[in-house]
Amino acid sequence: MTDTTKTFEIEIVLQDVRAAVTRLVQVPGEASPAALHEVVQSAMGSDHLALARVRRRRRPVRDTRPGGGMGRPAP
């Protein structure tokens, strides 16, 4: 980062939650998309594994057994 690098202030708002969750972060203008992703994850106190767990809970798995429907297949 140089003395002439612009800094951007970004408001992150988590939607579809009961209580408002908002973070205000500052990032250098030269930040890569990967770096911005890390900033957002850190600011929200999350990581890619937490997101994967949420997605797994929300997305039903098709039961491939005969007569099976939606839901998790039996082991």
C-alpha positions, 0 to 999 in steps of 0.5 A: 500500500502506498501513500496515494492508495485510496481507502474504501469504506464498505458497509456489510449488511446481513439480510434475512436475519431477525436482528440487524447485523451490520459491519463497517470496514475499510479496505485499500482500493488495491485489495484483490477480490480474494482479500476482500472476501477474507475481510468480509468473512472476518468482519462477519465472524465466519469462514467458508466451513460455516457457510457450507454447514448452513447450505447443507442444512438448507438444501435437502438431499434427494433420497435415491432409494426406491420410493425415496423422496426428499430428505437425507438417505438412511445410512 
